Amino acid sequence: MSSSSTALRDLQRDLENKANDLSKLQKDIAKNHQVRKKYTIQLGENELVLKELDLLTEDANVYKLIGPVLVKQDLAEANANVRKRIEYISAELKRLDSSLQDLEEKQHSKREAILKVQQRIQSLQAGKAKA
């Protein structure tokens, strides 16, 4: 009987560790969603800026805010900068998507492992109740 209570205690400890791991994964997923949301907003803003820049004529004045100062900038340079920013943000979004997919797969497998441990605990407890 003492070996089954030791096994039960070990299983409960294992269950607790797996539950903590699952909680960490869920926090990482939430953090990923927050960062992804921020990048999605930035992407939308930059695409809007690019559309505005495309409406301008070649001789139009473009200014860039650097700290508290507006600095005159070449239209082609501004266009290139915004395109680079869009490219960077898009790459970050792709990276976040693959990271999120990986985290969700880990979360799924962790949930399955927790379920198996819970089932073993229940079968041990059922076996104890019969004895």
Buried (B, 14 or more C-beta within 10 A) or exposed (E): EEEEEEEBEEBBEBBEEBBEBBEEBEEBBEEBEEBBEEBEEBBEBBBEBBEEBEEEEEEEEBEEEEEEEEEEBEBEEBBEBBEEBBEBBEEBBEEBEEBBEEBEEBBEEBEEBBEEBBEBBEEBEEEEEEE
